[in-house]
Structure formats: structure tokens, C-alpha cells
């Protein structure tokens, strides 16, 4: 008689291992993306020594594309690799010494910015499509930036430059217009990515 025995389904452990491998690969790819964006020439602005870079655009994409957990992991991986000495921060800097510089607060904020953007993405993708999705992704990322990145950046400049918070706020203000543009672009790119890969966000 022909063998009609049904082949056993892959174990949940095997499937879970494959799923975790895909997550780790995405985390590594997006951490590398942040490093590539950081390598692009920065634009000096203001008197605090903190330049305008495209890092925050890539960090927004980490959260908006990968969701909160993987987005946080990608941004944290980038920050950790930079702090251990790899020259992947803006201006090809790296090492713990950056935490004594004016950019320290912004660097500390990076993983939490990606986490917040991921939460925005989970909310928006469950409810919206089309232009509304792009708008909510963009405005949500911008809101997270002003709630997380800018306050920590201002605090870091105040502490490391020895200036008051009002003066540090003035140092931070030149970044605002570029932040609006970068988050609008990030929202549009993320919406396009999710339209092409609707399962990318998954449970993360």
C-alpha cells in the first residue's frame, strides 16, 4: 500500500528559531543603515558643536518599519557599537568620550526615539492606510522626537557645556525645521515599505 502517513509539521521550536533569525537580521541591517546615514557629511549649525545629520531619519525608520522592540534593538545596537569604540557616530567618532560631548543627550535618546516611533507604527498600521497612514506616521514620529530627542539633547548640552537650560534650548532650535522634514520623509518611506511588505511589522 502507498504510504499515506502525513509528514510531521515543523516543530514550533524550529519555526521560532527561524523567526528569531529574521528579526536579528533586520535589527543588524537597520543598525547598519543608521551608521551609513551617520557617515554622510554633517552640516555644522549653531554654537554648541552639534551638527545636523541624517541619523534621526534612519532612527525613525528603525521604529516605523520594525516596530517598537526591533526598532529599539537596532538603535541600541548602533549606540552600543559606537560607545565601545567603532567610529560610527557623526563625524566618524566613537567611544565613551562622546558622552562628555554636546551630543551626549541626543545619543542616549536614540533607542527611545526608535521605540516611540515603533509604538506609533503599531497604532497607525492597525487603523490606517494611504495618505492618512503617512501623515500619522510622520506626525507621530515628529511628536516623539520633540518629547524624547530634543529634551534629552537639551539636557545633555546643558550638563556638558555648562550652560542653562534656556541657552541649551536656543542651541537646539536650529534643528527643528530639519527635524520636521526628516520625519515627513521617514513617514513616507515607512508607508511605502509597509505597502510593499505588509507583514514586516508582525508582532514586534
Buried (B, 14 or more C-beta within 10 A) or exposed (E): EEEEEEEEEEEEEEEEEEEEEEBEEBBEEBBBBBBEBBBEEBEEBBEBBBBBBBBBBBBBBBBBBBBBBBBBBBBBBBBEBBBEEBBBBBBEBBEEEBBEBBBBBBBBBBBBBBBBBBBBBBEBBEEBEEEEBBBBBBBBBBBBBEBBBBBBBBBBBBBBBEBEEEBBBBBBEBBEEBBBEBBBBBBBBBBEBBEEEEEBBEEB
